[in-house]
Amino acid sequence: MLVLPDSFDPAERGERARGYFLEGYNCCQAVLLAFSDVLASNGLAGEDLLKTVGSGFGGGFARMREVCGSFSACTVLAGFIRPATSPGIEERKANYALVQEMAETFRERNGGSIVCRELLGLQGLGPEGPQPSVRTADFYRKRPCGEIIRNAAVIAAEKMKEAAR
């Protein structure tokens, strides 16, 4: 079970994640980094590991516009909240149940999908190639990503608080 700081606040974690995205981290990295202090204080993962783990998930798996990177971060964090560390079925069942709960909440808060291309209104388009988008004021203005990332971090933080009770 994760031990959380007394001041742990889901809304603040959401703003942290949004801030990391605005600094230029991808959607997955931004959400993971919002929890780096909590994971490190529990002996689980440091900031560099989270940046590394989240590297390829941006843009719905490397700009292929599949599962949203911020939801992928929720899935990674579910492994810290309810880990499945043995090959047994019960731990995996608990982990999968948590991921499914997070997916349902994510869909409710983000327009009904966990798929990047659907969240961005890019249905019918395929992968965009590996070149990341240039982060300009116009990029941030046109994309709902900041809010989606904030929502993903809030969802993960809410589940952490539930697990820590």
C-alpha positions in Angstrom: 0.0 0.0 0.0 1.3 3.5 -0.9 1.9 5.9 1.9 0.8 9.4 0.9 1.8 12.7 2.3 -0.7 14.4 4.6 -1.1 17.2 2.1 -1.8 14.9 -0.9 -4.5 16.5 -3.0 -5.8 15.1 -6.3 -6.6 18.5 -7.8 -3.0 19.6 -7.1 -1.6 16.5 -8.7 -3.7 17.2 -11.8 -2.2 20.7 -12.0 1.3 19.3 -11.6 0.7 16.9 -14.5 -0.7 19.7 -16.6 2.4 21.8 -15.7 4.8 19.1 -16.8 3.0 18.8 -20.1 3.3 22.6 -20.6 7.0 22.2 -19.9 7.2 19.9 -22.9 7.0 16.4 -21.4 4.7 14.0 -23.3 1.3 13.1 -21.9 2.4 9.9 -20.2 5.5 11.4 -18.7 3.6 14.4 -17.4 1.1 12.2 -15.4 3.8 9.9 -14.1 6.0 12.8 -13.0 3.2 14.3 -11.0 3.6 11.3 -8.7 7.4 11.0 -8.7 7.8 12.2 -5.1 5.1 9.8 -3.8 6.6 6.8 -5.6 10.2 7.7 -4.6 9.2 8.2 -0.9 7.7 4.7 -1.1 10.9 3.3 -2.5 9.3 2.5 -5.9 10.5 4.7 -8.7 12.5 7.9 -9.2 11.9 10.8 -11.6 14.5 9.5 -14.2 12.8 6.1 -14.3 9.4 7.6 -14.8 10.7 9.8 -17.6 12.2 6.8 -19.2 9.2 4.5 -18.8 6.8 7.1 -20.2 8.9 8.0 -23.2 7.2 6.0 -25.9 3.6 6.5 -24.8 3.2 10.1 -25.9 0.7 10.7 -28.8 -1.1 7.5 -28.1 1.9 5.2 -28.4 4.6 7.1 -30.3 2.1 9.3 -32.2 0.2 6.3 -33.6 -2.9 7.9 -31.9 -3.9 4.7 -30.1 -4.5 4.6 -26.3 -4.0 8.1 -24.9 -0.6 8.4 -23.2 -2.1 10.0 -20.1 -4.4 6.9 -19.7 -1.3 4.7 -20.3 0.2 6.5 -17.3 -2.9 5.6 -15.2 -2.3 2.0 -16.2 1.3 2.2 -15.1 0.3 3.8 -11.8 -2.3 1.1 -11.2 0.7 -1.2 -11.0 2.0 0.8 -8.0 -1.5 1.1 -6.4 -2.5 -2.6 -6.8 0.5 -4.5 -8.0 0.4 -7.9 -9.6 3.8 -9.1 -8.5 3.2 -12.8 -8.7 1.8 -15.0 -11.5 -1.3 -15.7 -9.5 -4.7 -14.8 -10.8 -6.1 -12.8 -7.8 -3.5 -10.0 -8.0 -3.9 -9.6 -11.7 -7.7 -9.6 -11.3 -7.4 -6.8 -8.7 -5.1 -4.8 -10.9 -7.2 -5.3 -14.0 -10.3 -4.2 -12.1 -8.6 -1.0 -11.0 -7.5 -0.3 -14.6 -11.0 -0.9 -15.8 -12.4 1.5 -13.1 -9.9 4.1 -14.1 -10.8 3.7 -17.8 -14.5 4.2 -17.1 -13.8 7.3 -15.1 -11.4 8.6 -17.7 -14.1 8.1 -20.4 -16.7 9.9 -18.3 -14.4 12.9 -17.8 -13.0 13.1 -21.3 -15.7 12.6 -23.8 -16.2 8.9 -23.9 -12.9 7.5 -25.1 -9.4 6.4 -24.0 -8.1 6.6 -27.6 -5.9 9.5 -28.5 -7.2 10.0 -32.1 -10.8 10.1 -30.8 -10.0 12.5 -28.0 -8.3 14.8 -30.5 -10.9 14.4 -33.2 -8.5 12.8 -35.6 -10.6 9.7 -36.6 -9.7 8.3 -40.0 -6.1 9.4 -39.7 -3.3 7.0 -39.2 0.1 7.4 -37.5 1.6 10.7 -38.0 5.3 9.7 -38.1 7.8 10.0 -35.3 8.4 13.7 -35.4 6.8 15.3 -32.3 4.6 18.4 -32.7 6.4 21.7 -32.1 5.0 23.0 -28.8 3.7 26.5 -29.6 1.0 28.6 -28.0 -1.2 27.6 -30.9 -0.5 23.9 -30.3 -1.6 24.2 -26.7 -4.7 26.4 -27.7 -5.9 23.8 -30.2 -5.5 20.7 -28.2 -7.5 19.4 -25.2 -4.5 17.5 -24.0 -3.7 19.8 -21.0 -7.2 19.1 -19.5 -7.1 15.4 -20.4 -3.8 15.1 -18.7 -5.0 17.0 -15.6 -8.1 14.6 -15.5 -5.9 11.5 -15.8 -3.7 12.6 -12.9 -6.7 13.5 -10.7 -8.2 10.0 -11.4 -4.9 8.3 -10.4 -4.6 10.4 -7.3 -8.2 9.6 -6.3 -7.4 5.9 -6.6 -4.2 6.3 -4.6 -6.2 8.0 -1.8 -8.8 5.2 -1.8 -6.0 2.6 -1.6 -4.2 4.4 1.2 -7.3 4.5 3.5 
